Structures are given as C-alpha cells and as structure tokens.
Amino acid sequence: RPAPSAPAPSVASQVGRAVARIGQYYDLDNKQQVVALVDNEACINCGRCYETCNDSGYQAITFDADTHIPTITEHCTGCGLCESVCPIPNCITFVPKTGEHLVARGIPEGVEPVLTADDAGGGAAGATT
C-alpha cells in the first residue's frame, strides 16, 4: 500500500469533531436498516468477518469451505462488526435492507424461558452438599 500523501492529523485537532453528530436515541429512525455487502473481488477470503459475526452471536455470515467466500444472510443487523475487522478498506460496505427486519435470535415473544439450576445460580459453583 502506498504511503499516505498527507501527515496524520494531531489528536488535539480531532477532539470534539463528532460532537455535532451526537443526538438522542429517539431521534433515530429504527426502520432505516442496513446490511453488510461484501465485495467478492476485493475480498482476500481471510474469514475474519465470519469469525467475528459468529463469535458475537449474530451468525449472519456463512463461509464456503471450498471457496472461502463469505456470504451475508438475512440475519444481518448491520452492526458493523464485520467491517471493523476486515483488513481490506471498503471491502465491506452497507446498503439499505429491503423488506422488513425480523429479529431471529433469542427467545420468541410469548415463550417462557426454561431455567436450569445453572441459570439460577444453583449449578456446580453454587451447589451445596
């Protein structure tokens, strides 16, 4: 990669630059969902996006064992974790999600969770004999 053409900015010049973009949560439009899009031509097939997504619990990226090409599934929430670990600039971008966003993780609404002794703190660590 070529050397940067301009010197890096000083820390002091960056302090406070984002303050004007900070807002209240209720000002956000929760219907504006985005999803990740991988540029397969730029992708070096390292698998970092796949590992990060699966380790975070979203499991929205599949990774072909033969081609090592990552594929974003309908479970993508647009969280940006995959982009943050990708070593190739602009390989992963975000595009508006088409269709309704359906949360597909956790316990479905109306279903009572089943707690085990471990969940309630009564497992091996909390067991008494």
C-alpha contacts under 8 A as a table, 3 or more apart, distances in Angstrom:
res1	aa1	res2	aa2	distance
4	P	7	P	7.00
9	P	13	S	6.61
9	P	14	Q	7.29
10	S	13	S	5.35
10	S	14	Q	6.77
11	V	14	Q	5.26
11	V	15	V	6.45
12	A	15	V	5.43
14	Q	17	R	5.65
16	G	19	V	5.40
17	R	20	A	7.21
18	A	21	R	5.45
18	A	22	I	6.83
19	V	22	I	5.39
23	G	27	D	6.89
24	Q	27	D	5.43
24	Q	28	L	7.42
25	Y	28	L	5.60
26	Y	29	D	7.82
29	D	32	Q	5.77
30	N	33	Q	6.94
32	Q	96	P	7.24
32	Q	97	K	7.79
33	Q	77	T	7.41
33	Q	78	G	7.08
33	Q	96	P	5.97
33	Q	97	K	5.42
33	Q	101	H	7.31
34	V	77	T	7.02
34	V	78	G	5.15
34	V	94	F	5.86
34	V	95	V	5.26
34	V	96	P	4.30
34	V	97	K	4.78
35	V	76	C	5.77
35	V	77	T	6.09
35	V	78	G	4.39
35	V	94	F	5.33
35	V	95	V	5.60
35	V	96	P	6.35
35	V	97	K	5.65
36	A	72	I	6.78
36	A	76	C	7.06
36	A	78	G	5.87
36	A	80	G	7.49
36	A	92	I	6.32
36	A	93	T	5.69
36	A	94	F	4.56
36	A	95	V	6.54
37	L	72	I	6.99
37	L	92	I	5.50
37	L	93	T	5.28
37	L	94	F	5.72
37	L	95	V	6.80
38	V	43	C	7.26
38	V	70	P	7.54
38	V	71	T	7.56
38	V	72	I	7.67
38	V	91	C	5.82
38	V	92	I	4.62
38	V	93	T	6.68
39	D	42	A	5.48
39	D	43	C	6.07
39	D	91	C	5.15
39	D	92	I	6.32
40	N	43	C	4.99
40	N	69	I	7.22
40	N	91	C	7.81
42	A	88	I	7.27
42	A	91	C	5.71
43	C	46	C	7.87
43	C	69	I	7.98
43	C	88	I	7.10
43	C	91	C	6.12
44	I	88	I	7.84
45	N	68	H	5.42
45	N	69	I	5.86
45	N	70	P	7.28
46	C	68	H	7.71
47	G	50	Y	5.18
47	G	51	E	6.21
47	G	63	F	7.27
47	G	68	H	7.29
47	G	70	P	7.21
48	R	51	E	5.16
48	R	52	T	6.05
48	R	82	C	7.28
48	R	85	V	6.29
48	R	86	C	6.40
49	C	52	T	5.27
49	C	53	C	6.05
49	C	61	I	7.56
49	C	70	P	7.79
49	C	81	L	7.45
49	C	82	C	4.27
49	C	83	E	7.08
49	C	85	V	6.44
49	C	86	C	6.32
50	Y	53	C	5.28
50	Y	54	N	6.09
50	Y	59	Q	7.88
50	Y	61	I	5.44
50	Y	62	T	6.60
50	Y	63	F	6.49
50	Y	70	P	6.78
50	Y	82	C	7.30
51	E	54	N	5.26
51	E	55	D	5.90
52	T	55	D	5.10
52	T	56	S	6.04
52	T	81	L	6.71
52	T	82	C	6.29
52	T	85	V	7.59
53	C	56	S	5.27
53	C	57	G	6.58
53	C	58	Y	5.67
53	C	59	Q	5.43
53	C	60	A	6.46
53	C	61	I	6.55
53	C	81	L	6.76
53	C	82	C	6.33
54	N	57	G	5.33
54	N	58	Y	5.91
54	N	59	Q	4.30
54	N	60	A	7.23
54	N	61	I	7.37
55	D	58	Y	7.76
55	D	59	Q	7.65
56	S	59	Q	7.55
58	Y	75	H	7.14
58	Y	76	C	7.21
58	Y	77	T	7.97
58	Y	105	R	7.82
59	Q	62	T	7.68
59	Q	75	H	7.37
60	A	72	I	5.93
60	A	73	T	5.14
60	A	74	E	6.93
60	A	75	H	4.87
60	A	76	C	4.97
61	I	70	P	6.32
61	I	71	T	5.44
61	I	72	I	4.58
61	I	73	T	5.78
61	I	76	C	7.63
62	T	70	P	5.62
62	T	71	T	5.16
62	T	72	I	6.57
62	T	73	T	7.20
63	F	68	H	5.77
63	F	69	I	5.70
63	F	70	P	4.47
63	F	71	T	6.33
64	D	67	T	5.56
64	D	68	H	4.84
64	D	69	I	5.47
64	D	70	P	6.52
64	D	71	T	7.98
65	A	68	H	5.49
72	I	75	H	7.96
72	I	76	C	6.71
73	T	76	C	6.03
75	H	103	V	7.53
75	H	104	A	6.72
76	C	79	C	7.79
78	G	94	F	7.16
80	G	83	E	5.26
80	G	84	S	6.28
81	L	84	S	5.11
81	L	85	V	6.66
82	C	85	V	5.59
82	C	86	C	6.28
82	C	92	I	7.54
83	E	86	C	5.19
83	E	91	C	7.89
83	E	92	I	5.48
83	E	93	T	7.31
86	C	89	P	7.35
86	C	91	C	7.44
86	C	92	I	7.41
88	I	91	C	5.54
89	P	92	I	7.67
90	N	93	T	6.08
97	K	100	E	7.95
97	K	101	H	7.79
105	R	108	P	7.75
107	I	111	V	6.65
107	I	113	P	7.05
108	P	111	V	5.76
115	L	118	D	7.88
115	L	119	D	5.67
115	L	120	A	6.68
116	T	119	D	5.15
116	T	120	A	6.43
117	A	120	A	5.18
117	A	121	G	6.25
117	A	122	G	4.67
117	A	123	G	5.23
118	D	121	G	5.20
118	D	122	G	5.32
118	D	123	G	4.03
118	D	124	A	7.38
119	D	122	G	7.33
119	D	123	G	7.54
120	A	123	G	7.65
121	G	125	A	7.52
121	G	126	G	5.78
122	G	125	A	7.19
122	G	126	G	4.76
122	G	127	A	5.53
123	G	126	G	5.35
123	G	127	A	5.58
124	A	127	A	4.98
